[in-house]
Structures are given as structure tokens and as C-alpha cells.
Amino acid sequence: MANIKLFCMGNPLLDMQVRDGEALLEKYGLKANDAILAEDKHVPLYEEIVAKYQVTYVAGGASQNAARGAAYVLPAGSVAFTGCVGNDQLAEQLRAANKREGLQEAYLVKPGEKTGACAVIITGHNRSLVTTLRVAEKFEKSHLSSPTVAPLIESAHIYYVEGFFLTHGTESVVYLSKQAAEAGKIFVLNLSAPFIPSFFQVQLQQVIPYVDYVLGNESEAEAWAEATGQPDKNNYAAIAKAIALLPKANPSRPRTVIITQGPRSTVVVSSAEPDQPKVFPVSPLKDEEIIDTNGAGDAFAGGFLGAIVSGKSLDEAVLVGHKMGAMCVGQVGPQFKWPKVNVL
């Protein structure tokens, strides 16, 4: 446990991926490139894709994906992850995937409950995510101070949480982020999906004062701009600047905001130099090299986190994130090349 450098928290999910799902998008009112929580009308979706499509099962959950990405980059045993699962076969598949990447899991297990799942509907190079959290939303803050988890938190230098967790676990996120600020450690938050900045601004504003790095993509940045009344929702440098300059509990470390744009350039703004955005081009891939974009953003986050843990500079960490994102889209689901490739 003493070797843990990065501690991650999120919703553990098993991804259920299907391809050529245009009919599913139309039937269930889904967007081609989006991430939502399942509503009542989506409940039949999970049985339908099993009955009518060839399903690929892949370990998922945004923060867990990023944690496995960081674990891929770092020495085994450097990364720990917590979230809530049932004692079912889905959880066992997640454990197997984590073990392969050298990720130490510290799940809160609730017997008799179902582990969360995410329907991933692939259409071309787009993916639509429909998540049923199930037991994932029953995570308890007390687990963070348990004899199993507390030493992992104490050992870690960097903490990472997905924005999705704010839909049910804000108290836990605030607790962890405050611990980071008080100890002078680094706290990283991923916006995760447009609906988080759109509908969970109250929760975000509780956590943002303690956040050192904010990660997001262009659609999440646009949602933030719209939710906060910024005039130009396509000016990502201006949106990043606005987030970077929000009040911060630990002013000794600047806040850095990173906005990815898939195959287009990544924009980085630091509160230390808010009027000097950095732009990092992305090396484009050929169409035939792109197999599946699901988890690419999480892979970027994992590579970025692994590089920061390794002592790389911000610029270097962004480039490692790009490498991991490119590696991910060449695989089915949020997975990485084997044997391992050194991306640092």
C-alpha cells in the first residue's frame, strides 16, 4: 500500500459495446456522440442489445478507465481505485481487467446488488454511452476512512475523480478534495460529460475550490459556457481561463484547465498565465487506424496522470495523454496494447 502514488474514485461499470447501432439511437432518442444516465425509457435497451446484437464486454467506468491507463504507464501497484460494486460476475470481470493493468482496487462491495453497466452504441467513429449506475451510486463516504482505503489515500500524492461521481457522491468528492488541499497534494477533476456542467453546477462549485487540474473535452467546455452565461461557447481558451480563475482554496498551486478536442488540438490554460493559452496539436490517425473511440478521453486522462506522477512537465504530460488516446482508439473499448509500450 505504501507505494500508491495515485488514488482514483469513480463509478465502476462494465461496458456492453455494440456496433452499427443507428437503429438503437433512433429508437431510444440518443445522440451519436454523447454520455447520459439511463432514464426509465432506456431500461429495455440493455436486454435488447444482448438479444439482437453481438456484444463486446469491456471493463469501463470513466475514472476506472483512467486509473487503468495510469497503471499501464506506471510501475505495478502505483495506482489504486475505489467505487461500489455488487458481488456478481460483472465485478469479477472488472477485477480481472484491473489486475492485468496492475491496478489495485479497493471496492466497496454490497452483496446482493448489481454492478453498474454502460451500453456503448458505436456508429462510425462516434459512441453513445447510456449508463445504469445500479449499486455504483450507493458508495458511502465512510469507506474512504476504512482500514482498507485510508492508507491508500494517505500514501497517494495525486487524487483523481470523474465528474459522473457528482451525480450521487458529492460529499465523498468534497471530502477527498479538501484532504488534498490541506495536505498540499494534487486533486484532478474530469468534467466527464456535457450534462455534468449543464445540470450539476451546484455540485461542481462545491468542489472546484479544491481542484488543481480540470480535464474536459470541447462539448463539456461548451456546456460549461452555456451554463455559466459565457458569450462564446466555442472559445475554448476563454472558457478554460474562466474555470482556471475561479476561487481556489490552495492558491500556492495554480489551477490548470485542459480541454481536448478529439483529433483536433488540445488547449491548456493555467491561472498563473491565464492570457497565454497553450495549444498542442494532435497527430491525426488514418481512418483505418481508428477501431473504437470509446474511452479515448479516459485514456488521455490516464496517460496525463501517469506522466504527472512520474514527474514529467505539464507539456510532456499532455503529449503522453495524446499517445495513450491514440493507442486506445486502435483497440476495442478502453484498452491498451500488449505487450506494454513505453509512452513516457
Secondary structure, DSSP 8 states (H G I E B T S, - for coil): -TT--EEEE---EEEEEEES-HHHHHHHT--SSEEEE--GGGHHHHHHHHHHS--EEEEE-HHHHHHHHHHHHS-TTSEEEE-EEESSHHHHHHHHHHHHHT-EE--EEETT---EEEEEEEETTEEEEEEE-GGGGG--GGGGGSTTTHHHHHH-SEEEEEGGGGGT-HHHHHHHHHHHHHHT-EEEEE--STHHHHH-HHHHHHHGGG-SEEEEEHHHHHHHHHHHT-S-TT-HHHHHHHHHTS--S-TTS--EEEEEETTEEEEEEETTSTT--EEE------GGG----TTHHHHHHHHHHHHHHTT--HHHHHHHHHHHHHHHHTSSSS---SS-----
